[in-house]
Amino acid sequence: MKILLIGSGGRESALAWKLSQSSRVDELFIAPGNAGTAEYGTNLKIESNNLLALNEFALKEMVDLTVVGPETPLAEGIVDLFKGNGLKIFGPEKKAARLESSKIFSKNLLNKYEIPTAKYESFTDPEKAVNYIKSEALPLVVKADGLAAGKGVTVAMTEEEALVAVEKIMLDKKFGDAGSKIIIEDYLEGEEATILAFCDGKSIKTMPAAQDHKAAHNGGKGPNTGGMGAYAPAPIVNGDIELKIKERIIEPTLEALNTEGIDFKGIIYFGLMINGDEVKVLEYNARFGDPEAQVILPLLETDLIDIIEAVLNEELDNIEITWKDRKALCVVMASGGYPVKYKKGFEITGIKETESTEDMIVFQAGTRLEKDRLLTNGGRVLAVTALGNSFKAVINKAYAGVEKIHFEDFQIRNDIGHKAVK
Ligand code: AMP
């Protein structure tokens, strides 16, 4: 098969790595990819949001299957476009991708179907939003309705912070049209977990739970990032909580989609907040998480192409998906100053040394090749991933891997996975 993978981050490196292992894949193209994905296939000079050029390429090259990594092309309707041209593509149609592309849409769905989530109000008028903030107890969480690359959410501990967030989103239009509507919701205490699930519109199958580390600095301090590390399977999701998530969240979500006439084929990402025996939905996404994919995909035994075909053919119920009985953990090496302000173009060394250890994979994200030199090219640069039989082992292994890699002014968190050991 000829496969086209869309995207350029660490998630796409993990997808390219997994897809390239399939005996059914003859050729893999990545648009645009990064220096790391070039080791698993052929990078194309087509950006992931250039839907027309992607469509033209897939038609011309007679691509058998396209896999979409990031949310933006999904929200813009790449699946509808490809299907309209008779091309096979894995991901939700535009209407279904609203689960992620509109927070108001997803919160209304959660509310209508009584799936537990934080109390919220939506606003199109900044003045009404300000009045609401003044009348509610703090902390509050202010969110842009549309896609904002994970930066549209402010957890406001003070009234001032909440007001500044409204101003930035609605008046300064920091996220453009994505911020013409906002929601303000109650702050939820607890521990976060992510559950990813394959969904063919009729049935849904979950993957091992993962935990991401969103804050930039140790101990959960500093600004929110795309994610500084992750591990799976997350021990917090077990027993009663696991059952509760299935019965109160996963299954009702599929039922809600069906009742609304939304045929979701792809990956549903459930962002959850767990507090004791209570669990609530923080958000839905309509694709693999990044960096969750970097720890989930290495645990997947089944051929990803087989699962994707089962989803597209509505035969998910008939396929057995198997997972390694191991732990996976990744430490993200980011550019110093990320997510606020950082420099690019520093040389990266040591990846081969790290990867020469068994069960270590370095998934590249913000990297590019200049002649033979590997250079940093983004905020999150690498995800150093280890597999092993205990969390203690994978923590030691991943950090030993990080020690062998160098680029100027890199930034990591030193506490990835500590909660799993506790
Ligand atoms: P979201 O994109 O909605 O998942 O928000 C991004 C991050 O903001 C989440 O992963 C949480 O860390 C935090 N967050 C969002 N909503 C809430 C909430 N209601 N209470 C506490 N933290 C939140």
Residues whose N, C-alpha, C, O or C-beta is under 5 A from the ligand:
A	BS01	AMP	A118 V141 V153 E185 D186 Y187 L188 G271 L282 E283
